């Protein structure tokens, strides 16, 4: 049976749904709903993040838009030809993705940015629906361990067969290639766990793969 199509009206996770009700009261001008994916329908690159940030995607309604994590991500996407501009400020700023789509493992803002395991599993039906319609040879970039595990869960693959590691590259049975990176969060970038050079190196390989596939 095909999973239900994603809806911004989804209330399948009571804790997250109730939290968003509180957020809409305290921040009436925020989007404060499940955040839909952003980008082209038939991407060459699918990027999977963790969940909307409180004052980023949860505010603007677009993944990684208006928050710190989006600074490095969108600048890098533009640098490697996946975005029309290097900054993402709000949902109507005119930015367009090129051959790229961005989504999250969990579509709703979680308290303290920490979704429960059960919430990741419940929301995984939407990620599975997104991934399973991709053509072969498409690249998937997981930003962080939770996104990495969510991608494997969506494909019904064993976690132990594909270890997460920054700059790791996994050829999956269905023809997709899974790339891993540390999440471009404020904590990771400010502590230098993830530097722009490290992040760019991952995108260098993704871009090279896409160009090779086109030959």
Buried (B, 14 or more C-beta within 10 A) or exposed (E): EEEEEBEEEBEBBEBBBEBBEEBBEEBEEBBBBBBBBBBBEEBBBBBBBBBBBBBBBBBBBBBBBBBBBBBBBBBBBBBBBBBEBEBBBEBEEEBEBBBBBBBBBBBBBBBEEEBBEEBBEBBBBBBBBBBBEBEEBBBBBBBBBBBBBBBBBBBEBEEEEBEBEBEBBBEBEEEBBBBBBBBBBBEBBEEEEBEEEBBBBBBEBBBEBBEEEEE
